[in-house]
Structure formats: structure tokens, C-alpha cells
Amino acid sequence: MMKIYIKIFSIVMLITVAFCGENNALYYPYEPVLYGNFRYFISAAFEKPFLSVGDQLHTASFRFFIGEKKFGSLGISIDHMGNQYLTTQFGKFYYILPRIRFGKFSSGIWFAPGVARIGYFTANFHRFDFSDDVFAQKNSKFSPLADAGIFANYKNFALNIWGENLYPPNLSLSNSNDVKEPISANFILRYKIGTFVPWAGGLFDKRTNELYPTFGLTWLYRGWSVSASYEKNTVRANLYAPVVLGKVWTRYETGYHTASKDVASADMTSHCIGIDILFPHLKPPPPPKTNLVIEPGELPDLWTMDTAYFSAAVVNRSETKSESTEVSLFAVAEDETICVGVKSVPEIEPGKEHLAQFVWIPPHPGSYKLVFTADDDGSHFPGIFGKLDESQEDDNRYTHNLLTLGKLVVSVSPLLQVLSIPAVTFVRQDEPIVPVVFFDSSSATVPARFDTMLSIVAQRLQLNPDVVVELKGYIDPESDDNNLDYAMERMDSVAQRLIRLGVPPSSIIKIDTSEYDPTKPRISLIRKDIPQKEKRMISEENRRVEMSARFQNIPLLVYEFNLPAGSQKIPKKNREVLDTVAEKLAGVLCSDHDAIILVEGIPAYDDDPVDVLRSLDVVRKYLLPRLQVFCPLERIPISLGEGDTKKTKVRVWLSAEKIIFKPVEQAEVAKEFKIPDD
């Protein structure tokens, strides 16, 4: 009878589970110790394991573990099982040595000395056997025991090996040493795949001298645990359902398994109610970091061979005082890199700035890129190796393009004066900026051919902090294998490139793909039988990130109202709103000379488009005098839009597209051009 109940007890303890994976505490089923990144863990449970087995069988358990410290980790466990005939208790003290770590590999050893107790209710036994004088003389006994184990982890793999009853307890009421509990050896190998943990292992039982294989699969989801396994000739299924209240996890468990032949013949079900309390390992918050930002003064685009003066403010945009450091300026030409100077920067209070000034004489005509870098002495240029630990390093640098011209040389002859310009003369032409970045198939890397365009966009965004750029990523379903992740990854690549070029992250908005169709083609296939070369070009057009610009604090659609087609007068309530709108937009037009106000009309079903245009012209003429006298008529264009409406609508839009994406004036070189002076 005693051996049967001891076997039942070991099975019950295998079923009891406390899992805390979401708090980085690793406590897996069927394993005796808890280890991981936590402070304290407390677990208590009461279980009625086998409804088909009578005799008021029940179990209770208590666990307490301290997270890993310099000296290792400690824990205790108390397990109880009893019915109307006997009770058993096992108390163990765990000591887990500090883990040995090497890269992603870690390993540890633990020991668990303890004591076991068994007690008999002799009155109940004597109901069946009155001649057994053992139970009449002695009804309880204590005996020492000891367990030990070793565990190892590498990436998603975990191996645990442990032995029970290495110092075997004697739970017999007789004085014989032949009835000591036998030694058992256990091992389990786990591999975590996402939310699934398959495992396999074995149990060697000295009592039978047999090795019992064990394997199973556990599914973990937000504290829930569902497992199916095969252990010691039984098939098991277990459900762990937690109810999380802050740090307290009240759990309900139910398990089902077929019984092994040496325990009982019936299928069994267990029910468990328990409470887990886990105190996470709260690290003290790190000290606040400083953040230095470069804000240059007025920088010229063109310069001669004369002395140039540059200034840049180093601003502390953090809430903590910065230490003393340096700021450097480099001039980068096509074939050389020149250190203009390195200036010391004293300690800067939060919100304050330090002005650094540099003097430079260009050595020869040509194009230079001026690079200002905060918290860097330039010794590792172009890398940033600052001595300050900053919260953000992307805004430590500012670049500006400078074109240097040669000096004018005038020679005088008796017959003819010639003005010689030995460097260059310029013929201006417009190069459009297409606000689209195209990508290679199955790639989110920004091609190098877009560096110039993105640099121009970044510079204009820095000069216009009231403007933000919106990004939308797209894929080509065929050449991208219909992988929608490329849409977001391509947006991230363009955003990070702009940030590295000096654009504040707040000036970049990535539109979530749920708000538009990321598979919408830029160029649709009209027919299927197109040449392969043209098909590749169309696919490249579809693999893209589209950019659009708008003002940060003003909605793109400023105002919308109904106005009958052909109306020569705006209703009073709409005029009052337009007055307010015009007052706000006037300041935008004054500060941003490339901003445009679009007056758009959406015709109703039966309206004449010409009449709608006449109404739009009335709105434009009403806005014009209220937008200050400097606003030319071409900055308030009118147009017809498309829409499904029963009444003609007028929409007033504020566009920032031209501010960021206006054409670039390029210079062409004409060498040694001489102008005779008649």
C-alpha cells in the first residue's frame, strides 16, 4: 500500500505546474527548480488529483525561490499528500550555484537536501487488519533525503539532468534498511520554437531498473499552457489557465491521463487551484543621458576664394547637464578631406547652447560638403566617436553643400579689355524631384542612386520644421513573392536614411499599411502579353516608397462646404469660416513662399463643370485680399475633383509639396569662358 501511494505522489507532483515565462522566470513542467531574471517567486496549490480514486486523496504544495544573486539562488519546497490512511510530506532546501556564462551558453548546478515524513492513521488501518502490531506501536517517521541536478542553456535549447533520492529516505515504519526509497535519474531536453516548447527525456527508476521514455509538446500563450505528453507508460494532457491580477496569478489546472498498470486501472483527471506571486527584478532606472544637437547659423551656398566664417550652435536638448566635449568642422571635396577646425565645448545646461565659430579659406575652387559634428574631435572622421553617452547620436551631425568660385582676374591691353573667369560660368536648368524611391526585388535597401534626392529632401525638411513628410510603402506581388513585410521595411529604410541625414524623427510619418493597399500598382498591366523587359520595368515601378509633404499643425484639408454651382455669393456662415482660415493661412504663405492653397470643386450629378469653376473663382477672389497683398493668383489654383456627391462641394487644401519637392537648379560648367569688352 505505501509504495503505491508514493508512486501516486510522484505522478501528482509531475502534473502540478507553475509557469511564469512572460516575466522571464523559467519554471517548466516536470522540473524541480526555478531560475531566471526575477526577485522572488511564491507558489501555493491545492489539488484533488484523481476523482476516480477514493479515500479522500489530496495534495498540497508550496514553493518559494529567490532570484539569482552573486552567491547564486535559494529556494524551498514543501509537498504534502494524504488520504484517510496515510500522509507524506517532503521538505527541501534548494541552493542553485551562480550560473557559468559564455556567450549565449549558460550552465548551473543545484543541490536540495531535505527531510521526508510519513504518517499512518492507525485506526483506519485496524479496520481491516487488527493483527498488525506495527501500526499499533508506531504511526509516523522522519527521514533525511537529498536531490541534485545540473542544467544548461544555449540559445533556444535547454537541458536539465537531476537525480532524486541520491540520499534515499527510509519511509518504512520498520527498522529495515531494505525499504529505502530507490534512486531515480531524470533528464529533459527542450527547444523553444515561438510559443511552442517540444521536449523529450527519460526517467530511470531504480526500483524496476527500467528506463521510461518521456516526450511531449507544450503550447504557451500569454500565461496559458496546454501540454500533451507521454510519460512512464501513460498518455497525459494538461491545461493551465491563469487569472492575472497585477503580480498575483490565480491559476486553475486540469489534467487527464491514462493510469499505468502499477497504480490503477482507471483513467484519471486532476483539478488544481493555486496562487502564484512573482516579484520581477526591477533594475534602477539608468541616469538620464544628454543629447547634443547641431544647429548651424546662416550658411552660404556659393562662396569665393576669400576667407569664410561659419558658426554652429551646439544645443543641449536633454534634461541633464552635458559634460565638456568638442565640436568639429570638416570640408569634404571629391579627392580630399580637410579638417577646418575643432572647438572645445564647455558644460551646457539643459536647454542652453554654445556657439562655435570656424574660419576657413578654401584652397581651390570646387564643390565641398561642410560637415559639423557635435561631441567629436574628428580623429575618426567620418565616424562619430564621442565621449558622451547620448540618448540619440543621429542628430549630432549637420551637412551643407558649398560651391566655391575662383577669383575674378582682369587683364588690360591697349586694344581690348578681357574679363577672364578661369573657373566656371553657370547655365541654370531645372531638374525635377520625383518623390518616389524604387527598390530591387525582395529588398528593402535604399539604392545609392537616390542618395542625392534624399539629401535634398532632408535639407529642405530641416529648413522647414513646420512641414512633415508622409511615407507609404508598396510591393510588387510577383517579384516580391507577395511579402507585405517589405512595405513596412522599405518605409523604415527611407525613414532611417532621412534621420541619418539630419531630419528629426518627428518630421517623418509612416502610414500604416492597414490604411491603404500596399499592393496597389503604380503602373497597372493593361494586357498579359507584354515583353519581359517592359514587365521588369513595371515591377520596379511598383516596388517603391511614395513621399508626400504636408504642414505639421495644419490639416491637409483645411475647410469643406457646400456651394451651388454658378453661385456668385458665398453664404455668411461660410464667409466667417473662410475669414478665420485666411487669417491662419496668411502666415503660412508668408513664411513658406512655396506653399500653395488649392480650391477644389466636386461637381454634383447634374451640375455643369463650367458653373462649378465659376463658383471656385468666386471663392478664390474672396480669399485673395485676405491672404495679404503679396499672394499672387497662381498660389491659389482652382481645379475640379472627382467624388460621389448630391451637392456641389468646395474644398480648400493647403499643399506643402512644392516646398519639399520643387525642382533643383543645376549648374553646368563652361570652362575658360572669356567676355571681350568692346
C-alpha positions in Angstrom: 0.0 0.0 0.0 2.7 2.5 0.9 4.7 2.0 -2.3 1.5 2.5 -4.4 0.8 5.9 -2.7 4.4 7.0 -3.1 4.1 6.3 -6.8 0.8 8.2 -6.9 2.5 11.1 -5.2 5.3 11.3 -7.7 2.8 11.4 -10.6 0.8 14.2 -8.9 3.9 16.3 -8.5 4.7 15.9 -12.1 1.2 17.3 -13.0 1.5 20.4 -10.8 2.8 23.3 -13.0 3.7 27.0 -12.3 4.8 28.7 -15.4 6.0 32.3 -15.5 7.5 32.7 -18.9 6.2 36.2 -19.6 8.1 37.5 -16.6 11.4 35.9 -17.7 11.2 33.4 -14.9 11.9 29.9 -16.3 9.8 27.3 -14.5 8.9 24.4 -16.7 6.7 21.4 -16.0 8.3 18.3 -14.6 11.4 20.2 -13.4 12.1 20.9 -9.7 13.9 24.3 -9.7 13.0 27.9 -10.8 15.7 30.1 -12.3 15.7 33.3 -14.3 15.5 37.1 -14.1 13.2 37.7 -11.1 13.4 38.8 -7.5 11.0 36.5 -5.6 8.6 33.8 -6.6 5.9 32.3 -4.3 3.6 29.5 -5.4 0.9 27.5 -3.5 -1.5 25.0 -4.8 -4.1 22.5 -3.5 -5.1 19.6 -5.8 -7.7 16.9 -5.9 -5.9 14.8 -8.4 -7.8 11.5 -9.1 -11.5 11.7 -9.0 -11.8 8.0 -9.8 -9.6 7.1 -6.8 -11.4 7.4 -3.5 -10.0 7.5 0.1 -10.2 11.4 0.1 -6.8 11.6 -1.7 -5.5 15.2 -2.0 -2.2 17.1 -2.4 -0.8 20.5 -1.5 2.4 22.2 -2.4 4.3 25.4 -1.6 7.3 26.9 -3.4 9.5 29.9 -2.6 12.5 30.9 -4.7 14.9 33.9 -4.6 16.2 35.1 -8.0 19.8 34.8 -8.9 22.3 36.9 -6.9 26.0 37.0 -6.7 26.0 34.0 -4.4 23.5 32.1 -6.6 19.9 31.4 -5.9 17.9 29.8 -3.0 14.6 28.1 -2.7 12.4 25.9 -0.6 9.6 23.5 -1.4 7.1 21.7 0.8 4.9 19.0 -0.7 2.1 17.2 1.0 -0.1 14.2 0.0 -2.6 12.4 2.1 -5.8 10.4 2.4 -7.7 8.7 5.2 -4.9 6.1 5.6 -1.6 7.9 5.4 0.1 11.3 4.8 3.5 12.1 3.3 5.5 15.3 3.4 8.7 16.3 1.6 10.6 19.4 2.6 13.6 20.5 0.5 16.0 23.4 0.7 17.5 24.3 -2.8 20.8 26.0 -3.4 21.5 26.9 -7.1 25.1 27.9 -7.7 25.8 31.1 -9.8 25.4 30.2 -13.4 28.5 30.0 -15.6 28.0 32.1 -18.8 30.0 32.0 -22.0 28.3 34.0 -24.8 24.8 32.5 -25.3 25.7 29.4 -23.3 25.0 29.2 -19.6 25.1 26.3 -17.1 24.4 25.8 -13.4 24.3 23.1 -10.6 21.9 22.8 -7.7 21.6 20.8 -4.5 18.5 20.1 -2.5 18.9 18.4 0.9 15.7 17.8 2.8 13.6 15.7 5.1 10.7 13.3 4.4 7.9 12.3 6.8 5.3 9.6 6.6 2.4 9.2 8.9 -0.3 6.5 9.3 -3.8 6.8 10.6 -3.7 3.5 12.6 -7.3 3.5 13.5 -8.3 3.3 9.8 -5.8 0.5 9.1 -7.1 -1.6 12.1 -10.5 -1.6 10.5 -9.0 -4.1 8.0 -6.2 -5.8 9.9 -6.2 -6.0 13.7 -3.3 -8.4 14.0 -0.6 -6.0 12.6 1.1 -4.8 15.8 3.5 -2.4 13.8 0.8 0.2 13.3 -0.3 -0.1 16.9 3.1 0.8 18.2 4.4 3.4 15.7 2.4 5.8 13.4 5.0 8.3 12.0 8.6 8.6 10.9 11.1 11.3 9.7 14.0 10.5 7.3 16.6 12.7 5.6 17.0 12.9 1.8 19.0 14.7 -0.9 18.5 15.6 -4.5 20.8 17.3 -7.0 20.9 18.4 -10.7 22.6 20.3 -13.4 21.1 22.4 -16.2 22.5 24.1 -19.4 21.1 26.6 -21.9 22.2 27.5 -25.3 20.0 29.9 -27.4 16.6 28.1 -27.6 17.9 24.8 -26.2 17.8 23.8 -22.6 19.0 20.5 -21.0 18.2 19.5 -17.4 19.5 16.4 -15.6 18.7 15.7 -12.0 18.6 12.8 -9.5 16.1 12.2 -6.8 16.8 10.3 -3.6 20.5 10.5 -4.1 20.5 10.2 -0.3 17.4 7.9 -0.1 14.9 8.3 2.7 13.6 5.4 4.6 9.8 5.7 4.9 9.1 2.3 6.4 7.9 2.1 10.0 10.1 -0.9 10.4 13.9 -0.6 11.1 14.9 -2.4 8.0 17.2 -0.6 5.5 16.0 -2.6 2.6 12.9 -0.5 2.1 14.6 2.8 1.4 13.2 4.8 -1.5 15.1 4.0 -4.6 17.2 6.4 -6.6 15.7 7.8 -9.8 17.5 9.8 -12.6 15.7 12.2 -14.8 16.7 14.2 -17.9 14.8 16.5 -20.2 15.9 18.4 -23.4 13.7 21.3 -24.5 13.7 23.5 -27.6 11.6 26.7 -27.8 10.0 27.5 -31.2 8.0 30.6 -30.8 5.2 29.8 -28.4 5.8 26.0 -28.7 8.2 24.0 -26.5 8.7 20.4 -27.6 10.7 18.3 -25.2 12.0 14.8 -24.7 13.6 12.9 -21.9 13.6 9.9 -19.7 13.2 8.6 -16.2 15.4 5.7 -14.8 13.7 4.0 -11.9 16.0 2.0 -9.6 13.0 0.1 -8.2 12.3 -1.6 -11.5 15.7 -1.0 -13.2 13.9 0.3 -16.2 14.3 3.5 -18.3 10.9 5.1 -19.1 11.0 7.5 -22.1 9.1 10.7 -21.8 8.3 13.3 -24.5 5.7 16.0 -25.2 4.7 19.4 -26.5 3.7 22.5 -24.6 2.0 25.5 -26.1 2.4 28.8 -24.2 0.3 31.8 -24.9 0.1 34.8 -22.5 0.4 32.7 -19.4 -1.8 29.9 -20.7 -0.2 26.5 -21.0 -1.5 23.4 -22.8 0.6 20.3 -22.9 0.3 16.8 -24.2 2.9 14.1 -23.3 3.8 10.5 -22.8 5.4 9.6 -19.5 6.1 6.3 -17.8 3.7 4.3 -19.9 0.9 6.9 -19.6 -0.6 9.4 -22.0 -1.2 12.8 -20.4 -3.0 16.1 -21.3 -2.8 19.2 -19.1 -4.3 22.7 -19.2 -3.0 25.6 -17.1 -5.3 28.7 -17.1 -4.0 31.7 -15.1 -6.0 34.7 -14.0 -3.6 37.6 -13.8 -4.2 40.3 -11.2 -1.2 42.6 -11.1 1.7 40.4 -9.9 -0.7 37.7 -8.5 -1.6 34.8 -10.8 -4.5 32.7 -9.6 -4.5 29.5 -11.6 -6.8 26.6 -12.4 -5.4 23.4 -13.7 -7.0 20.3 -15.0 -5.2 17.2 -16.3 -6.2 13.9 -17.8 -4.1 10.8 -18.2 -4.3 7.1 -18.6 -3.0 5.3 -15.5 0.0 2.9 -15.5 -0.8 -0.7 -14.5 1.1 -0.4 -11.3 -1.1 2.4 -9.9 -4.7 1.9 -11.0 -6.7 0.7 -14.0 -8.9 3.7 -14.5 -8.4 6.9 -16.4 -7.7 9.8 -14.1 -8.4 13.5 -14.0 -6.9 16.1 -11.7 -8.0 19.6 -10.7 -5.8 22.2 -9.1 -6.4 25.6 -7.6 -3.4 27.7 -6.7 -1.9 31.2 -6.5 1.4 32.4 -7.9 3.1 35.7 -6.8 6.1 36.8 -8.8 8.1 39.9 -8.0 10.0 41.0 -11.1 13.6 42.0 -11.0 13.3 45.8 -11.2 16.6 47.4 -12.2 17.1 51.0 -11.1 16.4 53.4 -13.9 19.6 54.5 -15.7 20.8 58.0 -15.2 19.4 60.4 -17.8 21.5 60.9 -20.8 22.4 64.1 -22.5 21.6 64.9 -26.1 23.6 67.4 -28.1 22.3 68.7 -31.4 23.9 70.9 -34.1 22.0 74.0 -35.2 24.1 75.9 -37.8 23.9 79.6 -38.5 23.4 81.1 -41.9 25.4 79.2 -44.4 26.1 80.4 -48.0 25.5 78.2 -51.0 28.1 80.0 -53.1 31.5 81.4 -52.0 34.7 82.7 -53.5 38.3 82.1 -52.6 38.1 84.6 -49.8 38.0 83.9 -46.0 34.8 82.2 -44.9 33.3 82.4 -41.5 31.0 79.6 -40.3 29.1 79.3 -37.0 27.2 76.5 -35.4 25.3 76.2 -32.1 25.6 73.1 -30.0 22.3 72.8 -28.2 21.6 70.6 -25.2 18.1 69.2 -25.8 18.1 66.9 -22.8 17.1 67.3 -19.2 20.6 66.7 -17.8 23.7 68.8 -17.9 26.3 67.8 -20.5 30.0 67.3 -19.9 32.6 69.3 -21.7 33.4 68.0 -25.2 34.3 69.2 -28.7 32.7 70.2 -32.0 34.4 69.7 -35.3 34.0 71.0 -38.9 35.3 69.2 -42.0 35.2 70.2 -45.6 34.9 67.2 -47.8 35.9 67.5 -51.5 35.9 64.9 -54.2 39.5 63.9 -53.7 40.4 65.2 -50.2 39.0 65.8 -46.7 40.1 68.9 -44.9 39.8 69.5 -41.1 38.6 73.1 -40.8 38.9 73.1 -37.0 38.0 71.5 -33.7 36.5 73.7 -30.9 36.1 73.0 -27.3 32.5 72.9 -25.9 32.1 73.6 -22.2 29.4 72.0 -20.0 26.0 73.0 -21.3 22.9 73.3 -19.1 19.6 71.7 -20.3 18.0 73.9 -22.9 21.1 76.0 -23.4 23.6 76.3 -26.3 27.2 77.0 -27.0 28.2 78.9 -30.2 31.3 77.7 -32.0 32.8 79.7 -34.9 35.2 78.5 -37.6 37.4 80.4 -40.1 38.4 78.8 -43.4 40.0 79.8 -46.7 39.0 77.4 -49.5 42.3 76.0 -51.0 40.8 75.8 -54.6 37.5 76.3 -56.4 35.1 73.4 -56.5 32.3 71.7 -54.6 32.6 71.0 -50.8 30.4 69.3 -48.3 30.7 71.0 -44.9 30.2 68.5 -42.0 29.6 69.8 -38.5 29.8 67.1 -35.8 29.0 67.6 -32.1 30.7 65.5 -29.4 33.6 64.5 -31.7 37.2 65.7 -32.2 37.3 64.5 -35.8 40.1 62.0 -35.2 37.9 59.2 -36.5 36.1 61.1 -39.2 33.7 60.3 -40.8 32.7 58.1 -37.9 31.3 59.6 -34.7 33.3 58.5 -31.7 32.1 60.9 -29.0 33.0 60.6 -25.4 29.5 61.4 -24.1 26.8 58.7 -23.8 23.9 60.4 -25.5 20.3 59.3 -25.8 20.5 59.9 -29.6 23.5 60.0 -31.8 21.7 60.6 -35.2 21.3 64.3 -34.7 25.0 65.0 -33.8 25.8 65.8 -37.4 24.8 68.5 -39.9 26.0 68.7 -43.5 25.8 71.6 -46.0 26.9 71.8 -49.7 29.1 74.8 -50.6 30.2 75.7 -54.1 33.4 77.8 -54.3 34.2 80.0 -57.3 37.6 81.2 -58.5 38.6 84.9 -58.1 37.9 87.3 -61.0 41.1 88.2 -62.9 41.0 91.3 -65.1 43.8 91.9 -67.7 44.1 95.2 -69.6 45.5 95.6 -73.1 45.8 98.8 -75.2 43.3 97.5 -77.7 40.9 95.2 -75.8 39.9 94.6 -72.2 39.1 91.0 -71.5 37.3 89.8 -68.3 38.6 86.2 -67.8 36.7 83.8 -65.5 39.1 80.9 -65.2 36.8 78.7 -63.1 33.3 78.4 -64.3 30.2 80.2 -65.6 26.8 78.8 -65.0 23.7 78.0 -67.1 20.7 77.2 -64.9 18.3 74.4 -65.7 15.6 72.7 -63.6 15.9 69.1 -62.5 12.6 67.7 -61.2 12.4 65.7 -58.0 10.2 62.7 -58.2 9.1 61.9 -54.6 9.4 58.1 -55.1 12.2 55.7 -54.0 12.3 52.4 -56.0 13.8 49.2 -54.7 15.2 45.9 -56.0 13.1 42.8 -55.8 12.8 41.2 -52.4 15.0 44.0 -50.9 14.4 46.9 -48.5 17.8 48.6 -49.0 17.7 52.1 -50.5 19.7 52.1 -53.7 22.6 54.5 -53.9 21.1 56.4 -56.9 18.6 58.0 -54.5 21.2 59.5 -52.1 21.2 62.9 -53.8 17.4 63.2 -53.9 17.0 62.1 -50.3 19.8 64.6 -49.2 17.9 67.4 -50.9 14.6 66.3 -49.3 16.3 66.1 -45.9 17.9 69.5 -46.2 14.5 71.1 -47.1 12.8 69.3 -44.2 15.4 70.7 -41.8 14.8 74.2 -43.2 11.1 73.8 -42.9 10.4 72.3 -39.4 6.6 73.0 -39.8 6.5 70.5 -42.7 6.3 66.7 -42.3 6.8 64.0 -44.9 4.4 61.0 -45.1 5.7 57.7 -46.4 3.8 54.9 -48.0 5.5 51.6 -48.8 4.4 49.3 -51.7 5.4 45.9 -53.0 5.2 44.2 -56.4 3.3 40.9 -55.6 5.1 38.9 -58.2 8.7 39.9 -57.8 8.4 40.4 -54.0 6.8 37.0 -53.5 3.7 38.8 -52.2 5.6 39.5 -48.9 3.8 42.5 -47.4 6.6 42.9 -44.8 8.7 44.6 -47.5 6.2 47.5 -47.5 7.0 48.5 -43.9 10.7 47.6 -44.1 11.1 49.9 -47.1 9.4 52.7 -45.3 11.7 52.1 -42.3 14.8 52.2 -44.6 13.8 55.5 -46.2 12.9 57.0 -42.7 16.3 55.9 -41.2 18.1 57.4 -44.2 16.4 60.7 -43.7 17.1 60.6 -40.0 20.8 60.0 -40.6 20.7 63.0 -43.0 19.5 65.2 -40.1 15.7 65.0 -40.3 14.1 65.0 -36.9 12.1 61.7 -36.4 9.0 63.9 -35.6 9.1 65.2 -39.2 8.6 61.7 -40.6 5.2 59.9 -40.6 5.0 56.3 -41.7 1.5 55.4 -42.8 0.3 52.0 -41.5 -0.3 49.6 -44.3 -3.8 48.9 -42.9 -4.8 52.4 -44.1 -4.1 51.8 -47.8 -3.4 49.0 -50.2 0.3 48.3 -50.3 -0.1 46.1 -53.4 -1.7 48.9 -55.5 0.5 49.1 -58.6 2.0 52.4 -59.8 1.7 51.1 -63.3 -1.0 48.6 -64.0 -0.6 45.8 -66.5 -3.0 46.6 -69.4 -2.5 43.2 -71.1 -0.7 40.0 -70.2 1.3 39.6 -73.4 3.8 42.4 -72.7 7.5 41.9 -73.4 9.5 40.6 -70.4 11.8 43.7 -70.4 8.8 46.1 -70.0 7.3 43.8 -67.4 10.5 44.1 -65.3 10.4 47.9 -65.6 6.7 47.9 -64.4 7.6 45.6 -61.5 10.4 48.0 -60.5 7.9 50.9 -60.5 5.7 49.0 -58.2 8.5 48.3 -55.6 8.5 51.7 -54.1 8.0 54.2 -51.3 6.0 57.3 -52.1 6.6 60.5 -50.2 4.1 63.4 -49.7 4.6 66.6 -47.8 2.1 68.5 -45.6 2.2 71.0 -42.8 2.5 69.6 -39.4 0.0 71.6 -37.4 -2.5 72.4 -40.2 -4.7 69.6 -41.8 -4.2 69.0 -45.5 -8.0 69.6 -46.0 -8.5 72.9 -44.3 -12.2 73.5 -45.0 -15.0 71.9 -46.9 -18.5 73.3 -47.5 -21.4 73.1 -50.0 -21.8 75.8 -52.6 -24.3 75.6 -55.6 -22.7 75.6 -59.0 -22.6 79.1 -60.6 -23.1 80.9 -57.2 -21.8 84.5 -57.2 -22.0 84.9 -53.5 -20.7 82.8 -50.5 -23.2 82.3 -47.6 -22.4 84.3 -44.5 -21.7 81.3 -42.3 -19.1 80.1 -44.8 -17.6 83.5 -45.2 -17.0 83.7 -41.4 -15.1 80.4 -41.5 -13.1 81.4 -44.6 -12.1 84.6 -42.8 -10.6 82.6 -39.9 -9.0 80.2 -42.4 -7.5 83.0 -44.4 -6.0 84.6 -41.3 -4.2 81.4 -40.4 -3.1 80.6 -43.9 -1.7 84.1 -44.5 1.1 83.4 -42.0 1.9 80.1 -43.7 2.1 81.7 -47.1 4.3 84.5 -45.8 6.8 82.1 -44.1 6.8 79.4 -46.8 6.9 81.0 -50.2 6.4 77.7 -52.0 3.1 76.8 -50.1 0.0 76.6 -52.3 -3.7 76.8 -51.5 -5.8 74.7 -53.7 -9.5 75.4 -54.2 -11.1 72.2 -55.4 -14.7 71.6 -56.6 -16.5 68.3 -56.6 -19.5 68.7 -59.0 -22.8 67.1 -58.2 -24.5 64.8 -60.7 -26.4 67.3 -62.8 -24.0 70.3 -62.4 -22.2 71.9 -65.3 -18.4 71.8 -64.6 -18.1 75.3 -66.1 -20.5 76.6 -63.5 -18.6 74.9 -60.8 -15.4 76.6 -61.9 -17.1 80.0 -61.8 -18.1 79.3 -58.2 -14.5 78.3 -57.4 -13.3 81.5 -58.9 -15.6 83.4 -56.5 -14.1 81.6 -53.6 -10.5 82.4 -54.8 -11.3 86.1 -55.3 -12.8 86.2 -51.8 -9.6 84.6 -50.3 -7.1 86.6 -52.3 -7.3 90.0 -50.5 -7.4 88.3 -47.1 -4.2 86.4 -47.7 -2.1 89.6 -47.8 -1.2 91.6 -50.9 2.0 89.6 -51.6 0.0 86.4 -52.5 0.0 86.1 -56.3 -3.0 84.5 -58.0 -1.0 81.4 -59.1 -0.6 80.4 -55.5 -4.4 79.8 -55.2 -5.1 77.5 -58.2 -8.6 76.1 -58.8 -9.4 72.6 -60.1 -12.2 70.1 -60.5 -12.0 66.8 -58.5 -13.9 63.6 -58.5 -16.4 62.3 -55.9 -19.8 61.0 -55.3 -21.9 63.8 -54.0 -25.5 65.1 -54.4 -24.5 68.7 -53.8 -21.5 70.6 -55.2 -18.7 70.7 -52.6 -15.9 73.2 -52.3 -12.7 72.0 -50.6 -9.8 74.3 -49.5 -6.5 72.4 -49.4 -3.0 73.5 -48.1 -0.2 71.9 -50.1 3.4 71.7 -49.0 4.5 69.6 -51.9 6.4 72.3 -53.7 8.3 73.2 -50.5 10.0 69.8 -50.3 9.8 68.5 -53.9 10.3 71.6 -56.1 12.8 71.2 -58.9 16.5 71.7 -58.2 18.5 74.3 -60.1 21.6 72.5 -61.5 24.8 74.2 -62.8 26.6 73.3 -66.0 30.3 74.2 -66.4 31.7 76.2 -69.3 35.5 76.4 -68.8 37.7 79.4 -69.7 34.9 81.5 -71.0 36.1 85.0 -71.9 34.0 88.0 -72.5 35.5 90.8 -74.7 34.7 94.3 -73.5 34.0 96.4 -76.6 
